[in-house]
Amino acid sequence: MMTLVEYNNCLSVLNAAISDAEEKLPSLNTKSNIMQEINKTVWEQKKRPVLYRYVPMNEYAISSIVNEDVYMLSAAKMNDAFEGTAFGVNSSPEDNAQMVGDAQNKLYLKAFSISCVKNLMWSHYADSHKGICIEYDFRYAKQDVVHHLYPVQYSDHQFTFKNLAGIDVHPFLLLRKSKDWRYEKEFRLIYNRDELPKENPAVKLNCITKIIFGLRTKQADIDLVKCLLCGKNHLHHSDNGKEIRLYRIQQKPNSFKLKCVPL
């Protein structure tokens, strides 16, 4: 998994460009320059991110495993009501709500964490340990995919702008979240809606390297994943030569902490 040093190295580029205490939304050029600098850091660092996605065991999880893609969702469908939002200091509540709605419906994302052993993540996103966690090694992903991958900055301050004439719907809006969410240590893929396929807004990753089962994952679900992987020759001979390995979560002895062990 990604180390804290590697995570902080990526995040430091964002923090150096704009402090988490800064409220003023940068100009369009500044936003684009910051994101390009993050792109460069993520792509050129010695080890590209190995990230995790916690999901319930359902047809969407199965599709993600079989097709090795992720289905992108608009910010409007996220569990954080403040995704992609900024506050207009001189705007009416109605105009500000319109801007927020436009941004949330035009920006699409998929969230990942740097760790697979976070109890809160298993509880909140993987059906209380009955689901799975998918490991993605972005060393195997194409450059145009990695260039949409960004760390999230956690702050007590929402971005602000003076008037609607100076605001634009930009992926930069999805780089900041409340500190309430900092336990997630999140990276996210961010796309504008018009960058995605019209009928099926999915992004092909082809970089799954582990499927990790939770403390309560049903044996029938474990067997199903095994069958799916073997049926597609993924277990030992996936599309780009990497191996998809099966693991499960265990509780560390005399501890509330978790560990990931081979199945």
C-alpha positions in Angstrom: 0.0 0.0 0.0 1.0 3.6 -0.3 3.2 4.9 2.5 2.4 8.0 4.5 5.7 9.5 3.1 4.6 8.9 -0.5 1.1 10.2 0.3 2.4 13.4 2.0 4.8 13.9 -0.9 1.9 14.2 -3.3 -0.2 16.2 -0.9 2.6 18.6 -0.2 2.5 19.9 -3.8 -1.1 21.0 -3.3 -0.4 22.4 0.1 2.6 24.4 -1.1 0.5 25.9 -3.9 -2.5 26.8 -1.7 -2.6 26.6 2.1 -5.5 24.7 3.7 -6.2 27.9 5.5 -6.6 29.9 2.3 -10.2 30.5 1.4 -10.0 32.5 -1.9 -10.5 30.4 -4.9 -7.5 30.7 -7.3 -7.7 32.1 -10.8 -8.4 29.7 -13.7 -4.7 29.7 -14.8 -3.5 29.1 -11.2 -5.9 26.2 -10.7 -4.8 24.5 -13.9 -1.1 25.1 -13.1 -1.5 23.5 -9.6 -3.2 20.4 -11.1 -0.5 20.0 -13.7 2.1 20.1 -11.0 0.3 17.4 -9.1 0.0 15.4 -12.3 3.8 15.6 -12.7 4.5 14.6 -9.1 2.2 11.6 -9.1 3.4 10.3 -12.5 7.1 10.9 -12.0 7.6 9.7 -8.4 9.5 6.4 -8.1 6.4 4.5 -7.0 3.0 5.5 -8.3 0.1 5.2 -5.9 -1.3 1.8 -4.8 -4.8 2.7 -3.7 -7.9 1.0 -2.4 -11.6 1.2 -3.0 -14.0 -0.2 -0.4 -17.3 -1.5 -1.9 -20.3 -3.6 -0.9 -20.5 -7.0 -2.6 -23.0 -6.4 -5.4 -23.4 -6.4 -9.2 -21.4 -3.2 -9.5 -18.5 -4.6 -7.6 -18.5 -7.7 -9.8 -18.6 -5.6 -12.9 -15.7 -3.5 -11.7 -13.6 -6.7 -11.1 -14.5 -8.4 -14.4 -14.1 -5.3 -16.6 -11.3 -3.7 -14.4 -13.0 -0.3 -14.7 -14.7 2.2 -12.4 -18.1 3.8 -12.9 -17.8 7.5 -12.4 -20.4 9.4 -10.5 -21.3 13.1 -10.4 -20.4 15.1 -7.4 -24.1 15.5 -6.8 -24.4 11.8 -6.0 -21.6 11.7 -3.4 -22.3 11.3 0.4 -20.7 14.7 1.1 -23.2 17.4 0.3 -20.4 19.9 0.0 -18.5 18.2 -2.9 -17.3 20.6 -5.5 -18.8 23.6 -3.7 -17.6 27.2 -3.1 -19.2 30.0 -1.3 -20.1 33.2 -3.2 -19.4 36.1 -0.8 -21.5 38.6 -2.8 -23.9 36.1 -4.4 -27.5 35.5 -3.4 -28.4 32.1 -1.9 -30.3 31.3 -5.1 -27.3 32.1 -7.4 -24.9 30.3 -5.1 -27.1 27.2 -5.1 -27.3 27.3 -8.9 -23.5 27.5 -9.2 -23.1 24.5 -6.8 -25.7 22.5 -8.7 -23.9 23.2 -12.0 -20.5 22.2 -10.6 -21.8 19.0 -8.9 -23.5 17.8 -12.1 -20.6 18.5 -14.4 -17.8 17.1 -12.3 -17.4 13.3 -12.0 -15.2 11.4 -9.6 -14.2 8.1 -8.0 -12.7 8.0 -4.6 -9.8 5.8 -3.3 -7.9 5.5 0.0 -4.2 4.8 0.7 -5.0 2.0 3.1 -6.9 -1.3 3.1 -6.9 -1.7 6.9 -9.1 1.2 8.1 -11.9 -0.1 10.2 -14.1 3.0 9.6 -13.7 2.6 5.9 -14.8 -1.1 6.0 -17.7 -0.1 8.2 -18.9 2.9 6.2 -18.2 1.8 2.6 -17.9 -2.0 2.5 -21.2 -3.0 4.0 -19.9 -3.3 7.6 -17.1 -5.8 6.6 -19.4 -7.9 4.5 -18.1 -6.4 1.3 -14.6 -6.2 -0.3 -11.7 -3.9 -0.8 -10.1 -3.7 -4.3 -6.4 -2.8 -4.6 -5.4 -0.7 -7.7 -1.7 -0.4 -8.5 -1.5 2.7 -10.7 1.9 1.6 -12.0 -0.1 -0.5 -14.5 -2.5 2.3 -15.4 -2.1 4.4 -18.6 -0.7 7.9 -18.3 -3.9 9.6 -19.4 -5.7 7.9 -16.4 -3.0 8.8 -13.9 -3.2 12.4 -15.0 -6.7 12.5 -13.6 -5.6 11.2 -10.2 -5.3 13.8 -7.3 -4.9 13.8 -3.5 -7.5 15.6 -1.4 -6.7 18.5 0.8 -8.6 18.6 4.1 -9.5 22.0 5.5 -11.7 23.9 7.9 -12.3 26.5 5.2 -14.5 26.3 2.1 -13.3 28.0 -1.1 -14.9 31.4 -1.6 -15.3 33.7 -4.6 -16.5 37.3 -4.9 -18.9 37.1 -7.8 -20.3 34.5 -10.2 -18.6 36.2 -13.2 -15.3 35.1 -11.8 -16.3 31.5 -11.1 -15.9 28.5 -13.5 -16.7 24.8 -13.1 -13.2 23.3 -12.7 -12.0 19.9 -11.3 -9.9 21.9 -8.8 -13.2 22.4 -6.8 -13.0 18.7 -5.9 -9.5 18.9 -4.3 -10.7 20.2 -1.0 -13.0 18.6 1.7 -13.8 19.3 5.3 -11.4 18.0 7.9 -14.2 15.7 9.1 -13.2 13.4 6.2 -9.4 13.4 6.7 -9.4 9.8 8.2 -10.0 8.6 4.6 -6.7 9.9 3.3 -8.2 10.1 -0.1 -7.1 10.2 -3.7 -9.7 10.7 -6.4 -10.0 10.3 -10.1 -11.6 13.5 -11.4 -13.2 14.1 -14.9 -15.4 16.6 -16.5 -18.6 14.9 -17.8 -17.7 15.7 -21.4 -14.4 13.7 -21.0 -16.3 10.5 -20.3 -18.3 8.2 -22.6 -21.8 9.5 -23.1 -23.7 6.3 -22.4 -21.5 4.7 -19.8 -19.3 7.1 -17.8 -16.7 4.4 -16.8 -12.9 4.6 -16.9 -10.9 1.6 -17.8 -8.0 1.1 -15.3 -6.6 -2.4 -15.9 -4.6 -2.1 -12.7 -6.4 -4.4 -10.1 -3.8 -6.4 -8.1 -5.7 -7.6 -5.0 -9.2 -8.4 -4.0 -9.5 -8.2 -0.2 -12.4 -9.8 1.7 -13.8 -8.4 4.9 -14.2 -9.9 8.3 -17.8 -10.8 7.5 -17.7 -11.5 3.7 -19.9 -14.6 3.0 -18.1 -17.7 1.7 -20.5 -17.7 -1.3 -19.2 -14.3 -2.3 -15.6 -15.3 -1.9 -16.3 -18.4 -4.1 -18.0 -16.2 -6.7 -15.0 -13.9 -7.0 -12.7 -16.9 -7.3 -14.8 -18.3 -10.1 -15.1 -15.0 -11.9 -11.3 -14.5 -11.8 -10.5 -18.0 -12.9 -13.1 -17.9 -15.6 -11.4 -14.8 -17.2 -7.9 -16.1 -16.5 -7.3 -13.1 -14.3 -6.0 -14.9 -11.2 -2.6 -15.5 -12.7 -2.7 -14.1 -16.3 -4.5 -10.8 -16.4 -4.6 -8.5 -19.4 -1.3 -6.8 -18.8 0.7 -9.6 -17.1 0.1 -8.6 -13.5 -1.4 -11.0 -11.0 -4.6 -10.5 -9.1 -4.2 -12.0 -5.6 -6.8 -12.8 -3.0 -6.5 -11.6 0.6 -8.7 -11.2 3.6 -8.9 -9.0 6.6 -8.1 -10.3 10.1 -8.1 -8.6 13.5 -4.7 -8.2 15.1 -4.5 -10.2 18.4 -5.6 -8.2 21.4 -6.1 -5.1 19.3 -8.8 -3.2 17.4 -6.4 -2.9 14.5 -6.7 -4.9 11.3 -4.2 -6.7 9.1 -4.4 -8.0 5.5 -3.3 -11.6 5.0 -3.3 -14.0 2.0 -6.5 -16.0 1.6 
